[in-house]
Every structure is written in structure tokens, then in C-alpha cells.
Amino acid sequence: MIGIADIEAAAKRAEGVVRRTPLLSSPFLDEIAGRRVFLKPEVLQHTGSFKFRGGWSALSAMEDGVRAKGVVAFSSGNHAQGVALAAKMHGVPAVILMPADAPTLKIENTRALGAEVVLYDRAGGESREEIGEALRADRGLTLVKPYDEPMVIAGQGTCGLEIAEQAAEQGVTEATVLTCCGGGGLTAGIATALAARAPDMVVRPIEPEGFDDVARSLASGGIEANNGPEVGLCDAVLTRAPGQITFPIMASLCGPGIVVTDEEAKSAMRHAASRLKLVVEPGGAVALAAALFHGDKLADGPVIATLSGGNVDPALYAQIMAEG
């Protein structure tokens, strides 16, 4: 388990490196949702997602000698880029294991950040964990997990510190905080930070339909897994199951999960573009989708939603925008 001290230490290491993203609002979105809606646009973070927070936190917490040998990570794209940039800024090697069917933009961006990209056949059942472990052992690298890693969770928790401070500046101390949720790193980190700094805020994890492992796990009280490969529109938040570290935190600190459809995520993307002028990828828009279209599942009062990533294939983005 991590605590507020870990998150505050991560925030200290992040000073002058990690961007402090703003807290935005739009009267048009308020009208659609029927309540005040605030957005935390991590699409404006380095590499286009909150994942840089965790990548920087993990690498900056390593001993110099360990970090110098290099790191390995596996990711469909956002964690890949976050770790790649953090490694580049520290001047150390990074090997990133990515599914061959990951968005081309994410693969190209990861390579452009200086990482060595190793592709694997996700759809065919190849295990990224097994390949990653072999790379780690063969090259003496340190594995940086995408969400089930204490220092990664602590880094994502710095987003929660900012939410608490920025909401208070807006006069908001009670709210429902909606987080785009895959394995639970962002959700667990934000929930831990808010439990200490804004205890009247309730975190609700949001997932896409068909990949509701966190919602089902919270409902049952035990870790539930999805069947089949982690392939779909909202690729950034598709995981097989919540983490062994993240789930107990979410079970202790979060409210029930909410599931949105792909069409709702697409609509949220279009609203983010038209009302906020922000490019958001499908998985990064699920929290906004819940705010706009699932108000009946939310407590009264303001909502704060994360826009967790903006790394979307240009052709797919154009198609989704045209559908509206």
C-alpha cells in the first residue's frame, strides 16, 4: 500500500518536470450534464497522458546505479511513452514491449522518444509478462509496471493533489471524481491523495463496456478478470484485471464503478473537441462520458472528470469526429 507521504515525495521529485495541468470547465458541458463539471486534462501532460507522472516517479525514485542499467516496460502506448520520455530525460536505456496491434502513432512516438520497441502478438496470446521478464533477466533491466507498481501509483497520485488544490480554489470541497480506469493506477493514486487532502470527494472508476473488470471486482469484493484479448476502441484502458496492489486501494477508498459504451465515449470526444478544443482518445474520454450521460448514477453536486489521454490515431479521430 502507498500513502500520502509517498505521493507528496513523488510530487517533490516532479517539481519543474511534470506539468501541473489546469482544471477546466464549460457552461455547455454543465448544461448537458445538469450539474457543474470540471475537467482535469491530462491530455496536456508530457507525452499526452497522465502516464508520464508515473513513469517519472518510478525512475526518479530508483537508485542511480540501478537506473543507469536501464528499464523495461510493457504497454499499449501511453505508459510506453511516459517511461520512454522519463528514461530519455534521465539518460538511461529503455526497452518497451508493445502489442503489434497497438495504435501506430503510439508505437512511432515511443520509438521517437529514443526507446527500443519490441513488438509481441497480443491477439495471438503471447504473454507480455513472460517476454518482459526474459528481457529484464537477460539485460539486467528494471521492470516498470504500468499500474501495479507503488512508485507509479504514487506518481499518478500527484494528479489527485492538484485536483484537491485546484478544486478548493474554485470553492469546491465536495465532489464526485470520475477517473478513466484500466488497471487502476490513476484511480488508486488519486483516491489515496484525495482521502488525505479532500476527504469529502468520492472517486468513481469509469470503464468501457465489455472491459468492466474493476466495476465487477468492486461489486463482488474480489478481483474479477475479463475474457479474451485486450483489444477494443478504448485501448488505453483495456486490462485483463485490476492489480494486486491497486484493487485493495480502490476497494477501500472508491465508490462503485460505472461502465460507458463506446458510442458514449465517442460523443464525449466530440464534446471535448467542440467545447474545450481538446483532442482526447476514446479511453481518455470515458470519465467525461460518465459525467455527461450517467448522471443518474452520481450523487448530487459537482463532478470532476479526468481526460486521461490524447494519443489517438489521426484517421480514427477524424472518423469519430465525422460521425457526429
Residue pairs with C-beta under 8 A, 6 or more apart in sequence:
1 245
1 248
1 249
2 150
2 153
2 154
2 157
2 188
2 189
2 192
2 249
3 192
3 196
4 192
4 193
4 195
4 196
4 197
6 150
6 151
6 154
6 157
7 154
7 157
7 158
7 160
7 161
7 189
7 192
7 193
8 161
9 61
9 154
10 53
10 57
10 61
10 151
10 154
10 155
10 157
10 158
11 158
11 161
13 56
13 57
13 60
13 61
14 53
14 56
14 57
14 60
14 155
14 158
17 56
17 89
18 45
18 46
18 52
18 53
18 56
18 155
18 158
19 44
19 45
19 46
20 162
21 40
21 41
21 42
21 44
21 45
21 159
21 162
22 41
22 44
22 166
23 38
23 39
23 40
23 162
23 163
23 166
23 167
23 170
23 304
24 38
24 39
24 40
24 41
24 276
25 36
25 37
25 38
25 39
26 37
26 39
26 275
26 276
28 271
28 275
29 37
29 39
29 271
29 275
29 276
29 288
29 291
29 292
30 36
30 37
32 271
32 292
33 291
33 292
33 295
33 303
34 295
35 295
35 298
35 300
35 301
35 302
35 303
36 172
36 301
36 302
36 303
37 288
37 291
37 292
37 302
37 303
37 304
37 305
38 167
38 170
38 172
38 175
38 302
38 303
38 304
38 305
39 272
39 276
39 288
39 304
39 305
39 306
39 307
40 159
40 162
40 163
40 304
40 305
40 306
40 307
41 276
41 278
41 307
42 49
42 50
42 159
42 284
42 306
42 307
42 308
42 309
43 49
43 278
43 279
43 280
43 284
43 307
43 308
43 309
43 310
44 278
44 310
45 52
45 53
46 52
46 82
46 85
47 78
47 81
47 82
47 84
47 85
47 109
47 113
47 311
48 78
48 81
48 309
48 310
48 311
49 78
49 81
49 82
49 236
49 284
49 308
49 309
49 310
49 311
50 78
50 156
50 159
50 186
50 306
50 308
50 309
51 75
51 78
51 79
51 81
51 82
51 83
51 146
51 309
52 81
52 82
52 85
52 86
53 82
53 155
53 156
53 158
53 159
54 79
54 82
54 147
54 149
54 151
54 152
54 153
54 154
54 155
54 156
54 185
54 189
55 73
55 79
55 82
55 83
55 84
55 85
55 86
55 87
55 144
55 152
55 155
56 82
56 86
56 89
56 155
57 151
57 152
57 154
57 155
57 156
57 158
58 71
58 83
58 86
58 144
58 149
58 151
58 152
58 155
59 67
59 71
59 83
59 86
59 87
59 90
59 92
59 144
60 86
60 90
61 151
61 154
62 142
66 142
67 90
67 92
67 142
68 92
69 92
69 93
69 139
69 140
69 141
69 142
70 87
70 92
70 93
70 94
70 95
70 139
70 140
70 141
70 142
71 83
71 87
71 92
71 93
71 94
71 95
71 141
71 142
71 143
71 144
72 94
72 95
72 96
72 97
72 132
72 135
72 136
72 139
72 141
72 142
72 143
72 144
73 79
73 80
73 83
73 94
73 95
73 96
73 97
73 132
73 143
73 144
73 145
73 146
74 80
74 96
74 97
74 98
74 128
74 129
74 131
74 132
74 146
75 83
75 96
75 97
75 98
75 146
76 98
76 99
76 102
76 103
76 106
76 230
76 235
76 236
76 238
77 98
77 102
77 103
77 105
77 106
77 107
77 109
77 110
77 235
77 236
77 311
78 106
78 236
78 309
78 311
79 146
79 147
80 96
80 98
80 106
80 110
80 115
80 117
81 106
81 109
81 110
81 113
81 311
83 94
83 96
83 115
83 144
84 94
84 96
84 110
84 113
84 114
84 115
85 113
87 93
87 94
87 114
87 115
88 94
88 113
88 114
88 115
93 116
93 141
94 114
94 115
94 116
95 115
95 116
95 118
95 135
95 139
95 141
96 110
96 115
96 116
96 117
96 118
97 118
97 119
97 120
97 128
97 131
97 132
97 135
98 106
98 107
98 110
98 117
98 118
98 119
98 120
99 119
99 120
99 121
99 122
99 123
99 128
100 119
100 120
100 121
100 122
101 122
101 123
101 231
102 235
103 235
103 311
103 312
103 313
103 316
104 313
105 311
105 312
105 313
105 314
106 311
107 117
107 119
109 311
110 117
111 117
118 131
118 135
120 126
120 128
120 131
122 128
122 229
122 230
122 231
123 229
123 231
125 229
132 143
133 143
135 141
136 142
136 143
144 152
145 152
145 243
146 152
146 183
146 185
147 153
147 182
147 183
147 184
147 185
147 186
147 188
147 239
147 243
147 246
148 183
148 185
148 243
148 244
148 245
148 246
149 185
149 245
150 245
152 185
153 185
153 188
153 189
153 192
153 245
153 246
153 249
154 189
155 189
156 185
156 186
156 188
156 189
156 190
157 188
157 189
157 190
157 192
157 193
158 189
158 193
159 186
159 189
159 190
159 193
159 306
160 189
160 190
160 191
160 192
160 193
160 194
160 197
161 193
161 197
163 177
163 190
163 193
163 194
163 198
163 201
163 304
164 193
164 194
164 197
164 198
164 201
165 197
167 173
167 175
167 198
167 201
167 304
168 198
172 302
172 304
173 198
173 200
173 201
174 200
174 201
174 301
174 302
175 200
175 201
175 202
175 301
175 302
175 303
175 304
176 201
176 202
176 204
176 255
176 298
176 299
176 301
176 302
176 303
176 304
177 190
177 194
177 201
177 202
177 203
177 204
177 303
177 304
177 305
177 306
178 203
178 204
178 206
178 258
178 287
178 288
178 290
178 291
178 303
178 304
178 305
178 306
179 186
179 187
179 190
179 203
179 204
179 205
179 206
179 287
179 306
179 308
180 186
180 206
180 236
180 237
180 283
180 284
180 285
180 286
180 287
180 306
180 307
180 308
180 309
181 187
181 205
181 206
181 207
181 214
181 237
181 257
181 286
182 207
182 236
182 237
182 238
182 239
182 283
183 239
183 241
183 242
183 243
183 246
184 205
184 214
184 242
184 243
184 246
184 247
184 249
184 250
185 243
185 246
186 306
186 308
187 203
187 205
187 214
187 246
187 250
187 254
188 243
188 245
188 246
188 249
188 250
188 253
190 203
190 306
191 203
191 249
191 250
191 253
191 254
192 249
192 253
194 201
194 203
195 253
201 304
202 254
202 255
202 299
203 253
203 254
203 255
204 254
204 255
204 256
204 257
204 258
204 290
204 298
205 214
205 215
205 218
205 250
205 254
205 257
205 258
206 257
206 258
206 259
206 260
206 286
206 287
206 289
206 290
207 213
207 214
207 215
207 237
207 257
207 258
207 259
207 260
207 286
208 232
208 233
208 234
208 237
208 238
208 259
208 260
208 261
208 262
208 265
208 282
208 283
208 286
209 259
209 260
209 261
209 262
210 226
210 232
211 226
211 230
211 232
211 234
211 237
211 238
211 239
212 226
212 257
212 259
213 223
213 224
213 225
213 226
213 239
213 240
213 241
213 242
214 242
214 247
214 250
214 257
215 256
215 257
215 258
215 259
216 224
216 257
217 223
217 224
217 241
217 242
217 247
217 250
217 251
218 250
218 251
218 254
218 256
218 257
219 256
219 257
221 251
223 241
223 242
223 244
223 247
224 241
225 240
225 241
226 239
226 240
226 241
230 238
230 239
230 240
231 238
232 238
232 262
233 262
233 265
233 266
233 282
233 283
234 262
234 265
234 282
234 283
234 286
235 282
235 283
236 281
236 282
236 283
236 284
236 308
236 309
236 311
237 283
237 284
237 286
237 308
238 283
242 250
256 297
258 290
258 294
258 297
260 268
260 286
260 289
260 290
260 293
260 294
261 289
262 282
264 286
264 289
264 290
264 292
264 293
265 282
265 283
265 285
265 286
265 289
266 282
266 285
266 320
266 323
266 324
267 289
267 292
267 293
267 324
268 280
268 285
268 286
268 288
268 289
268 292
268 293
269 280
269 281
269 282
269 285
269 317
269 320
269 321
270 320
270 321
270 323
270 324
271 288
271 292
272 278
272 279
272 280
272 285
272 288
272 307
273 279
273 280
273 321
278 307
278 310
279 310
279 312
279 317
280 288
280 307
280 309
280 310
280 312
281 309
281 310
281 311
281 312
281 317
282 312
282 320
283 308
283 309
284 306
284 307
284 308
284 309
284 310
285 307
287 305
287 306
287 307
287 308
288 305
288 307
290 297
290 298
290 305
291 298
291 303
291 305
